[in-house]
């Protein structure tokens, strides 16, 4: 049995010499891994983090690990793939999703929200350096616990004024709030602690240190 589905790639794990487990988020299946065998018609380049794909999901009655066939990209995401800063931000967003949304979990509306976020990042021009900070705040809201300024106070420390500014500004204004790469990292770490508190699980995001270095 197979059905068509749209999926967002979060991460991949190599299995043997010729197969990948592609960890995905979709409207139909929530967070789920699928087996893929890359080849001439299914390039491994399709499975970069945050790629938005269309594929046939083939069920396996003998295993919980189903497979993907006839995989294609729904959007080339040229704005992300052609920009080292956007591409690094996309790695961070994908890792946060991978480490926060549990296997088998289904959050109503999360897939659609993620697609809008990815396409927004892809289309942004000008200064988008604050995008990942604002994305984390919106991600908490998408999971069902939208942070207010009072909510963030126990996690904000000396950055409380910055959080107040970000949480009370429109998106376009918040994107232009001046701050260093280190300060953005500090804010992200505070929001991740907030997410840990609400999801009751540790969230260790390795790619955040890459963003710190990139935006020095």
C-alpha positions in Angstrom: 0.0 0.0 0.0 1.3 3.5 -0.8 0.1 7.1 -0.6 1.4 10.4 -1.7 2.7 12.8 1.0 4.5 16.1 1.5 7.4 16.0 3.9 10.0 18.2 5.4 13.5 16.7 5.9 14.9 17.1 9.4 17.9 14.9 9.3 19.3 11.7 7.7 21.1 8.7 9.1 23.2 6.5 6.8 22.3 2.7 6.9 24.8 0.4 5.3 26.4 1.4 2.0 23.3 2.4 0.0 20.4 3.4 2.2 19.4 6.4 4.3 16.9 6.8 7.1 15.3 10.2 6.3 13.8 11.7 9.5 10.8 13.9 8.4 7.9 15.9 9.5 4.6 15.7 7.6 1.0 16.5 7.9 0.0 12.9 7.3 2.5 11.1 9.5 3.9 13.7 12.0 7.5 13.1 12.9 8.6 9.8 11.3 11.6 8.2 9.7 11.6 6.5 6.3 14.1 4.3 4.4 15.3 5.7 1.1 17.8 4.3 -1.4 19.4 7.2 -3.2 20.3 6.7 -6.9 20.1 8.4 -10.3 16.5 9.3 -9.9 16.7 10.0 -6.2 19.8 12.1 -5.5 21.0 12.4 -2.0 21.0 16.2 -2.5 17.2 16.0 -2.2 17.6 15.2 1.5 19.3 18.4 2.8 17.8 19.7 6.0 14.5 21.6 5.6 14.0 20.3 2.0 10.3 20.2 1.2 9.6 17.0 -0.7 6.7 15.1 -2.3 7.0 11.3 -2.3 5.1 8.1 -2.3 5.1 6.5 1.2 5.2 2.7 0.8 4.0 0.8 3.9 5.8 -2.4 5.0 3.5 -4.9 6.8 6.6 -6.6 8.2 8.2 -3.4 9.7 7.4 -0.1 11.2 10.1 1.5 9.0 8.4 2.3 5.7 10.0 3.6 2.6 9.8 6.6 0.2 9.6 6.2 -3.5 9.4 8.7 -6.4 10.8 11.5 -4.4 10.9 15.1 -5.8 11.5 18.6 -4.4 8.4 20.8 -4.2 10.6 23.9 -4.0 14.3 24.4 -5.0 14.8 26.8 -2.0 17.4 28.7 -4.0 17.4 31.6 -1.6 18.5 29.3 1.2 20.9 26.9 -0.6 22.7 29.8 -2.4 23.4 31.7 0.8 25.8 30.4 3.5 24.1 32.4 6.3 20.6 31.2 5.4 21.8 27.6 4.9 23.4 27.6 8.3 20.2 29.0 9.8 18.3 26.2 8.1 20.6 23.6 9.7 19.8 25.1 13.1 16.0 25.1 12.5 16.1 21.5 11.3 18.1 20.4 14.3 15.8 22.1 16.7 12.8 20.4 15.1 14.6 17.0 15.1 15.5 17.3 18.8 12.2 18.7 20.0 9.5 16.9 18.1 9.5 13.3 19.3 9.3 10.3 16.9 5.7 9.4 16.3 4.4 12.8 17.6 1.8 14.7 15.7 1.3 18.4 16.4 -1.8 19.8 14.6 -0.8 22.6 12.2 3.0 22.3 12.9 3.8 21.1 9.3 2.0 24.0 7.7 3.7 26.4 10.1 7.1 24.9 9.2 6.5 25.2 5.5 5.6 28.9 5.9 8.7 29.5 7.9 11.0 27.8 5.4 9.5 29.8 2.5 9.8 33.0 4.4 13.5 32.4 5.2 14.0 31.5 1.5 12.4 34.7 0.3 13.9 37.2 2.8 16.2 39.9 1.5 18.3 42.4 3.4 19.2 41.7 7.1 17.8 38.4 8.3 20.3 37.8 11.1 17.6 37.8 13.8 15.4 35.3 12.0 16.4 32.2 14.0 15.7 34.0 17.3 12.2 35.0 16.2 11.6 31.6 14.7 12.3 30.0 18.1 9.8 32.2 19.8 7.2 31.4 17.1 8.1 27.7 17.3 7.1 27.7 21.0 3.8 29.2 20.0 3.3 26.6 17.3 3.8 23.9 19.9 1.1 25.5 22.0 2.9 27.6 24.6 3.3 31.1 23.2 5.8 32.9 25.5 4.9 36.3 27.0 7.4 38.7 28.5 6.5 37.4 31.9 6.9 33.8 30.8 10.5 34.5 29.6 11.7 36.4 32.7 12.8 33.2 34.6 15.0 32.3 31.6 16.1 35.7 30.3 18.6 36.9 32.9 20.1 40.2 31.8 18.5 39.9 28.4 15.0 40.7 29.7 14.9 44.1 28.0 15.8 42.5 24.6 13.1 39.9 25.0 10.6 42.6 25.8 11.6 44.5 22.7 11.3 41.4 20.5 8.0 40.2 22.0 6.3 43.5 21.6 7.6 44.4 18.1 6.2 43.5 14.7 8.2 41.0 12.7 9.8 43.5 10.4 10.8 45.7 13.4 12.1 42.8 15.4 14.3 41.6 12.5 16.1 45.0 12.7 16.8 45.0 16.4 20.6 45.4 16.6 22.6 42.7 18.4 25.8 40.7 18.1 26.1 37.1 17.1 27.0 36.1 20.7 23.9 38.0 22.0 21.6 36.1 19.5 23.1 32.9 20.7 22.4 33.9 24.4 18.8 34.6 23.5 18.5 31.3 21.6 19.9 29.4 24.6 17.3 31.1 26.9 14.4 30.2 24.6 15.7 26.6 24.4 15.7 26.4 28.2 12.1 27.6 28.0 11.3 24.9 25.5 13.0 22.3 27.7 10.8 23.4 30.6 7.6 23.0 28.6 8.5 19.8 26.7 10.2 18.2 29.8 13.1 17.0 27.8 16.7 18.2 27.2 17.3 20.0 23.9 21.0 20.0 22.9 21.5 21.8 19.6 25.1 21.5 18.3 24.6 23.8 15.3 24.0 26.8 17.5 27.7 27.2 18.1 28.2 27.3 14.3 25.8 30.3 14.1 27.7 32.0 16.9 30.9 31.7 14.9 29.3 32.8 11.6 27.8 36.0 13.1 30.8 37.1 15.2 
